[in-house]
Amino acid sequence: MQTETNPQTDISFEDFKDQVLSDYKIAVLSRECSLLGRREVLTGKAKFGIFGDGKELPQLAMARAFKNGDFRSGYYRDQTFMMAIGELKPNHFFAGLYAHTDIEKEPMSAGRQMGGHFLTQSNNPDGSWVDLTKQKNSSADISPTAGQMPRLLGLAQASKIYRNVEGINQDKFSNDGNEVAWGTIGNASTSEGLFFETFNAAGVLQVPMVISVWDDAYGISVPAKHQTTKENISEILKGFQRDNKHNGYEIIVVKGWDYPALINAYEKAGKIAREEHVPVLVHVIELTQPQGHSTSGSHERYKTKKRLEWEKEHDCNLKFRNWIIANNLATDEELSELDKQLKKEVRDQKKEAWADFLNPIIKDKKEVTELLAKIADKSANKTFINKIKNDLISIDEPVKRDVVAAARKTLRYLNQEQFPEKEALKNWIAEFMNRTQPEYSSLLYNENNDKATSIESIHPAYEDDAALVDGRVVLRDNFEKLLEKHPEALVFGEDSGNIGDVNQGLEGLQEKFGELRVADAGIREATILGQGIGMAMRGLRPIAEIQYLDYLLYAIQIMSDDLATLRYRTAGKQKAPVIVRTRGHRLEGIWHAGSPMGGIIHLLRGMYILSPRNMTKAAGFYNTLMETDEPALVIESLNGYRLKEKMPSNMGEFKTPIGIVETVKSGSDITVISYGSTLRIVEQVAKELLEVAIDVEVIDAQTLLPFDINHDVVESLKKTNRLLIIDEDVPGGCSAYLLQEIIEKQQGYRYLDSAPQTLTAQPHRPAYGTDGDYFSKPNAEDIFEKIYSIMNEANPEKYPEL
């Protein structure tokens, strides 16, 4: 049954004696950061603020139960918790508000995320893991509400894997699975589907997870009556409560201003999750939000006078203070003196953080204004340049943009002039951009020497009598080798376990490796991705299977906002080398045959996007990826599982290189690029075109992100002078991306004698059936006629109109 804590009977006064004043200091320190943080936004020093005021006490209690090796997957109001575990100081807090790009000053994201988004360091600058078992860990926050929930599931499941799967090296990652994953979320965000999907999945999997719901009865301005049935999340989740016959959750409800009850609740929650591997919901009610939702508005606009008065009376810090005095732990005067000291400490650290942020910019400003003064004395446009200089001087607290924009604008007035000071200005701009742009653009991918694109190709080896087998057999036998070679590897997804996936690429592997390493999952794509992210962040090597490419859309938000951005938004301090396995292209029907590649390649920058044309190439990609620490999406060709391929003799060893295109047929008349299933049609048509004296060079793109890092396509264009990109995505999708890569980035336009063209699917989803495919996506006749028309335009006498 649902658990209500009772501070009179569940916990004693003595248990708190030594910790109370320490917790009080952190509560006051955190509150003062929130108050001063709002002022910094309103005075213009920071852009936006979203703070943890009103949530201090439950976070202190959670921190008390949080142990080394545990992981948090949380909510952007958890600043008090981060302070309590020793990972956030006031100067870090304010550096985050100012978006300071120095990772030492702003260790949460080096200014890449707004304040309130927290993390701890999981890997060293060289990419090696730190010892996660010797520290308290926080996975990097994201802003999308409930987006932290799927990852939480994987963080908890990792403990289950470490506890129950033999042969995995746990060093740095786990102590026999005794770690708990702690999630936090606001009450209104529990309305999101991601919350319910995660909640259900954790109950099914029975993983050591504690979800805390900070309930202040509002979601921005919208009260709980519009958010949650019965206005009570724990009430409607009672059906998940475990009993003597069924697994489920332990559900605990506790008031957010009751310090002893909170300590007791979190001790109980942590113990149950850690020892029994049972998920726990802690519903923290009667919380307040003293400054409203954020700096973008005032809560006085939507809260009644009665509610505002109640919030003042039930402020958890005030209640805590009164409880301390009532229990003779400190006098009012002693606490007032302590308050004064703590407020001064926060003010001092705020000033320090602002000076650290501003001083380097002031130095740059000084250099530029001195340069502009010298330039103005020599330029015919002195008046205009002096205005730029004086405008810059007038900005007392500039940002980097102000300084470099002034320098760059000045160059416009010097385009007809030459003198040393102009060159000095150009050099200053170049040096500034070289050191500054990486502060905002680096570490989207691994930039170390062990990056995935540096792994060289190893070709499949074949015996003279190599058997011709279904492509899915190549995949199956290769996955078997990978699972043998990497004890930390595991595969899971819909139908992945018992039947060995819908196309039998995992046939028989669950029987050999067990239900935890080759596992079935429910129909819940977002949390399948979340399992992968969380487990990868704890040193495992998950392969998360999404049954069909179209189903990826269910998980695209998690892939885009969380997985693809992880290395970037943590400035390289965290990674999650998840391999996402799916299949797609050329199946017949709207919902199973889409090719949303344009969306995928743009939404998933930060991942590798690989589209092999056959199963041997796919297996090679999996082998390559297992040697890297990057997340990737592998799209197997759905209609290729039953096509015959030769069986390699070096299973698990051959590697398909990432970022390298492959010329599958040489030719002299036109370069044609495609990928995946469509490439096979291109190859067929290329043979037919030889009958009319058109020699096509066929190139398999293979990897879309990154594409052709060696610029092999432009070398082909130097020979053929013509380009056609064929793609089954919609017009303007992936074909447009490839065109931009080749024409603009590789400057392929220099070698073209004909206009570059694309041939894509129709703008709609593919209709059902064989004819639906034929009239929706590029077919052999479309490809033949398109290539012929390009050659007709180039040489109408040799290639008269069809």
C-alpha positions, -999 to 999 in steps of 0.1 A, spaced: 0 0 0 10 36 -4 34 48 22 30 81 42 59 90 64 55 99 101 83 121 115 72 114 151 77 76 148 100 71 118 129 92 128 145 106 160 159 139 169 194 125 175 197 112 140 197 148 127 219 166 152 252 166 134 238 173 99 211 199 105 232 230 105 253 219 76 221 213 56 208 247 67 239 264 54 234 248 20 197 257 19 204 294 27 234 295 2 212 280 -25 183 303 -19 205 334 -19 219 322 -53 184 320 -66 175 355 -54 207 371 -67 205 351 -99 171 366 -107 185 401 -101 214 394 -125 190 385 -152 168 415 -146 198 438 -147 209 423 -181 240 405 -170 224 372 -178 199 362 -204 175 339 -185 172 322 -151 153 292 -138 161 284 -102 156 259 -75 141 281 -48 114 264 -28 129 229 -35 159 231 -12 148 207 16 139 176 -4 171 180 -24 191 180 8 174 149 19 180 132 -14 216 141 -12 219 124 22 208 91 7 228 95 -25 261 74 -24 292 72 -45 286 54 -77 249 66 -78 237 86 -108 213 115 -110 191 122 -141 174 154 -132 155 185 -135 168 221 -140 159 231 -104 183 208 -86 210 233 -77 207 226 -40 213 189 -45 244 197 -66 257 219 -39 250 193 -12 271 166 -30 299 192 -34 297 196 -72 284 232 -74 296 264 -58 280 298 -60 307 311 -84 300 281 -107 263 289 -105 268 325 -116 293 316 -142 266 294 -157 242 324 -157 268 345 -175 276 317 -200 313 317 -192 331 296 -218 359 286 -195 353 250 -184 372 255 -151 350 285 -142 318 270 -155 322 232 -151 286 223 -160 288 231 -197 314 258 -204 285 282 -212 268 260 -237 237 255 -217 217 280 -197 221 279 -159 203 252 -140 217 223 -161 241 202 -141 266 174 -146 296 157 -132 327 146 -151 326 111 -164 356 110 -187 390 126 -189 400 150 -217 417 120 -235 383 102 -235 392 76 -208 367 70 -181 371 84 -146 362 60 -117 325 65 -115 323 43 -83 344 68 -63 322 98 -70 286 110 -69 275 113 -105 250 135 -124 242 128 -160 240 161 -180 206 178 -179 185 188 -208 157 214 -209 129 195 -226 104 185 -199 105 148 -190 134 144 -214 156 132 -186 133 102 -178 143 77 -206 180 81 -197 171 75 -161 158 41 -170 191 31 -186 212 44 -157 192 22 -134 192 -8 -157 230 -7 -158 230 -17 -121 208 -47 -129 232 -58 -157 263 -54 -135 246 -74 -107 233 -102 -128 256 -107 -159 289 -124 -153 321 -116 -171 318 -78 -173 347 -58 -160 331 -36 -134 362 -15 -127 353 22 -126 316 15 -133 299 -5 -106 301 -23 -73 281 -54 -80 252 -33 -92 246 -16 -58 241 18 -74 208 37 -75 197 60 -103 179 90 -89 155 110 -111 138 143 -105 109 159 -123 84 187 -117 48 177 -111 35 192 -143 61 174 -164 47 141 -153 19 148 -178 45 141 -206 43 107 -223 80 102 -216 73 101 -179 46 75 -182 66 54 -207 96 54 -183 76 47 -153 59 17 -168 92 3 -182 110 6 -149 82 -13 -132 85 -41 -158 123 -42 -156 125 -39 -118 155 -16 -117 170 4 -88 155 38 -96 141 65 -74 119 91 -91 112 123 -71 84 145 -81 88 181 -69 51 191 -66 44 228 -62 9 225 -77 17 244 -109 33 240 -143 44 276 -152 10 293 -148 -12 262 -152 -25 247 -119 -26 210 -112 -63 206 -120 -53 211 -157 -23 189 -155 -31 157 -136 -61 136 -131 -72 140 -94 -45 167 -92 -23 141 -76 3 120 -95 9 95 -67 -28 89 -63 -33 80 -100 -1 58 -99 -14 36 -70 -19 8 -95 18 5 -98 22 -2 -60 38 -36 -54 20 -61 -33 25 -97 -22 16 -111 -56 30 -86 -81 62 -67 -87 58 -29 -90 68 3 -72 71 14 -37 53 47 -35 62 73 -8 44 106 -2 61 133 19 57 170 26 84 191 11 88 213 42 91 185 67 128 179 72 127 148 95 101 132 73 121 139 42 153 124 56 133 93 66 116 91 32 148 92 12 166 68 35 138 43 30 136 49 -8 174 45 -12 175 13 8 146 -3 -11 160 5 -45 196 -4 -36 190 -36 -18 159 -50 -35 163 -35 -70 127 -22 -68 118 12 -83 105 39 -59 83 70 -64 88 98 -39 60 123 -43 71 155 -26 40 176 -20 33 211 -6 63 227 -22 65 263 -31 81 284 -59 89 318 -42 101 336 -74 77 319 -98 86 297 -127 115 317 -142 127 352 -148 104 356 -178 74 365 -156 59 370 -122 38 344 -105 16 371 -89 -1 372 -123 -16 337 -119 -16 328 -83 -43 339 -59 -36 361 -29 -45 331 -7 -21 308 -25 7 334 -23 2 338 15 2 300 19 35 298 0 51 323 23 40 304 53 51 270 39 84 280 24 106 250 32 136 271 43 114 291 67 99 259 80 134 244 84 146 275 103 117 274 127 122 236 132 158 242 141 149 269 166 121 249 181 144 219 187 170 241 203 197 234 177 203 271 173 189 304 183 172 329 161 202 353 166 227 326 157 209 317 125 205 354 116 243 359 120 248 327 99 224 341 73 244 373 71 277 355 66 262 332 39 247 360 20 280 379 19 297 347 7 273 344 -22 276 381 -31 314 378 -30 314 347 -53 290 364 -76 313 394 -80 342 370 -85 323 351 -112 314 383 -130 350 396 -129 363 363 -142 338 365 -171 343 402 -179 380 408 -175 392 389 -206 366 407 -227 377 440 -213 413 431 -223 401 424 -259 381 456 -259 412 476 -249 432 460 -277 406 467 -303 399 503 -293 437 510 -294 439 495 -329 409 514 -341 423 547 -328 455 541 -349 435 530 -379 413 561 -377 443 584 -379 454 569 -412 420 562 -429 400 584 -452 370 571 -433 382 584 -399 347 597 -389 330 564 -394 358 544 -377 359 568 -347 321 563 -343 326 525 -341 354 530 -316 335 554 -294 304 532 -295 326 503 -283 342 524 -256 308 534 -243 299 498 -235 310 493 -199 303 456 -197 307 443 -232 303 407 -245 326 391 -270 302 399 -298 305 437 -291 342 436 -295 347 414 -326 317 430 -344 333 464 -340 366 451 -354 349 433 -383 327 463 -392 358 485 -393 372 465 -421 343 475 -444 357 510 -444 392 499 -453 386 479 -484 403 505 -506 431 512 -482 464 494 -473 486 501 -443 502 480 -415 475 488 -389 448 473 -412 468 441 -414 472 441 -376 434 444 -372 429 415 -397 454 394 -377 436 403 -345 403 392 -359 417 359 -372 434 352 -339 403 360 -319 381 338 -341 405 309 -340 405 309 -302 369 318 -297 349 299 -322 359 265 -308 345 276 -274 311 273 -291 317 247 -318 341 221 -306 335 186 -294 304 177 -314 323 145 -320 353 130 -305 384 151 -315 410 128 -300 434 105 -320 410 76 -313 381 91 -332 359 68 -352 370 82 -386 406 72 -379 398 35 -377 410 19 -409 391 -5 -431 396 -42 -428 381 -60 -457 360 -92 -453 381 -123 -460 366 -152 -480 376 -188 -483 377 -202 -519 345 -222 -512 328 -194 -492 290 -202 -490 264 -179 -503 240 -173 -475 211 -149 -466 224 -115 -456 208 -119 -422 231 -149 -415 261 -127 -420 247 -103 -395 237 -130 -370 271 -146 -370 288 -113 -367 267 -103 -337 276 -136 -321 313 -128 -324 308 -93 -310 289 -106 -280 317 -131 -274 344 -105 -278 327 -77 -257 312 -90 -225 298 -55 -219 278 -56 -251 241 -62 -251 213 -60 -276 176 -52 -269 145 -40 -286 111 -51 -298 112 -88 -308 150 -88 -305 152 -116 -279 132 -147 -281 126 -148 -319 160 -131 -327 145 -99 -343 118 -97 -370 144 -105 -397 163 -132 -377 195 -112 -375 198 -122 -338 185 -158 -343 195 -181 -314 216 -155 -296 193 -151 -266 196 -188 -259 233 -186 -260 239 -153 -241 209 -150 -219 178 -128 -215 197 -98 -201 222 -95 -230 198 -103 -258 166 -89 -246 130 -82 -257 116 -48 -249 80 -35 -249 67 -13 -277 82 19 -263 109 34 -286 118 65 -265 127 44 -235 145 18 -256 168 47 -266 169 58 -230 180 24 -219 209 27 -244 219 62 -233 219 54 -196 237 21 -199 263 36 -222 270 64 -197 279 37 -172 304 18 -193 283 -7 -211 280 -11 -249 243 -12 -257 229 -18 -291 194 -4 -290 171 -18 -317 143 3 -332 123 -21 -353 118 1 -383 132 33 -395 98 50 -394 95 41 -357 126 61 -351 103 92 -350 89 80 -317 125 84 -303 138 112 -324 134 138 -296 155 118 -272 181 111 -298 183 147 -309 180 166 -276 199 141 -254 221 116 -272 233 136 -301 241 167 -280 257 149 -250 294 153 -259 289 189 -271 268 202 -243 292 188 -217 322 202 -235 335 166 -237 330 156 -200 304 129 -208 298 104 -236 273 77 -244 285 53 -271 251 39 -280 246 20 -313 211 24 -325 201 -4 -349 172 -1 -373 161 -11 -407 143 7 -435 139 17 -471 118 2 -499 92 -17 -478 58 -9 -492 35 13 -472 32 48 -456 42 38 -421 69 12 -428 86 25 -459 94 62 -452 129 75 -455 130 106 -433 167 109 -439 167 147 -443 152 151 -408 175 125 -393 208 139 -406 199 174 -395 184 165 -361 211 141 -351 243 161 -357 266 146 -330 259 111 -340 272 90 -369 245 81 -395 254 50 -415 234 35 -443 251 3 -456 239 -12 -488 241 -49 -476 245 -69 -445 283 -74 -448 288 -37 -449 264 -33 -419 283 -59 -399 315 -41 -407 300 -9 -393 291 -26 -361 326 -39 -358 340 -5 -363 317 12 -339 325 -12 -311 361 1 -313 349 37 -308 332 58 -282 307 76 -305 269 72 -307 257 60 -341 226 50 -361 229 21 -384 201 17 -410 201 -18 -424 184 -23 -458 151 -38 -451 148 -58 -483 183 -71 -481 180 -98 -453 172 -126 -478 195 -115 -505 225 -138 -509 260 -127 -497 292 -146 -494 300 -156 -459 332 -139 -446 358 -160 -427 369 -131 -404 336 -125 -386 338 -98 -359 371 -85 -373 364 -68 -407 356 -32 -405 337 -8 -428 353 27 -425 333 56 -413 332 88 -435 345 70 -466 325 66 -498 330 35 -520 331 35 -558 312 3 -566 315 8 -604 340 30 -623 327 50 -652 336 80 -673 304 98 -683 286 108 -651 290 103 -613 259 89 -596 257 88 -558 232 69 -537 230 47 -506 211 19 -490 186 -1 -509 183 24 -538 219 18 -546 211 -17 -558 187 -3 -583 213 22 -595 238 -6 -600 212 -25 -621 205 6 -642 242 13 -647 245 -20 -665 215 -12 -687 230 22 -696 261 6 -710 238 -7 -738 233 29 -749 270 38 -745 266 57 -711 293 47 -686 282 56 -651 305 59 -621 284 46 -592 294 57 -557 279 44 -525 278 72 -499 276 46 -471 280 72 -443 258 103 -443 273 118 -412 301 123 -418 301 123 -456 332 117 -477 359 131 -454 385 124 -481 366 142 -508 367 112 -532 335 124 -549 352 155 -563 379 133 -577 353 115 -596 338 147 -609 372 157 -622 368 127 -645 331 126 -654 322 163 -651 286 155 -643 267 147 -610 234 130 -601 223 122 -566 196 96 -562 178 93 -530 144 79 -517 140 108 -492 116 136 -501 128 164 -524 151 188 -506 160 162 -480 192 141 -479 199 147 -516 200 185 -510 224 179 -481 247 157 -502 246 183 -530 257 210 -506 285 188 -493 298 181 -528 292 214 -546 299 239 -519 321 221 -493 342 201 -518 338 229 -544 328 203 -570 311 230 -591 346 237 -606 346 205 -625 310 204 -638 300 207 -675 263 200 -667 241 213 -639 242 190 -608 209 173 -603 189 152 -579 164 124 -583 143 118 -552 110 103 -540 77 121 -545 69 147 -518 45 123 -501 49 91 -481 51 59 -502 17 44 -510 11 7 -502 19 -21 -525 44 -28 -553 28 -1 -575 27 23 -545 65 19 -542 70 23 -580 51 55 -582 63 70 -549 101 64 -550 128 64 -578 125 33 -599 148 18 -625 130 36 -654 131 70 -636 169 65 -630 176 54 -666 156 83 -681 171 109 -657 207 99 -665 199 97 -702 184 132 -702 215 146 -686 236 130 -713 211 141 -740 216 177 -729 253 174 -730 255 156 -764 221 155 -782 236 139 -813 250 109 -795 221 106 -772 189 117 -790 157 122 -771 140 89 -760 
